Structures are given as structure tokens and as C-alpha cells.
Amino acid sequence: MLVAFSISPSAADDTGGVAEAVAAAVRVVRGSGLPNETNAMFTNIEGEWDEVMAVVKQAVDVVAEVSPRVGLVLKADIRPGFTGELTAKVQRGEEALAE
């Protein structure tokens, strides 16, 4: 499964602000060992349902440590039996554009 998610702290303490809270969430994802990428709007992660959702929860939890309120936007592409789709979907799109 592929998951694109965005975490938004409503506020942060004096230890570094919103950017540091988001960076802490991205560190969780990167430390998970699952395929992932971060862009200007979302972090994408690929894996099995339980492992991906556990990483998303852990990322939310680290943001909640410094913010009294956390927003989460999540979009999932659930396609059992497929792996490597984090890059393969993009490759198929690029190939179609090249035609």
C-alpha cells in the first residue's frame, strides 16, 4: 500500500516551532526503513497496512509531544500484491508522457 500523509501541528512549544515538529515526524518515517519520500506537501510511504499505519501513528505522536492539537491528512492506495509502486507509478506516468 502507498500512503501520502501530511501532519500539521497547530502550535509548538519554544523548542523550535512548527518546522521542528514536522522534521521530527519526517525523522520517524525515514527511520522506519520503509520506502518513503517527502515533498513540499506530503510524505509518501510504502509498505503493509500495519507497518505503514504504525509509522503514521508514531509520527503523529512525536508532533503531539509539542503541539496541543495535530491535524492529519491521509490518502491511501491499497493494492495488495504490489510492491515498488512508490517509484513504479511515477515511471509509468513518465513513460505515458513520453509517448
Secondary structure, DSSP 8 states (H G I E B T S, - for coil): -EEEEEEEES---TTTHHHHHHHHHHHHHHHT-S-EEE-SS-EEEES-HHHHHHHHHHHHHHHHTT-S-EEEEEEEE--TT---HHHHHHHHHHHHHH-
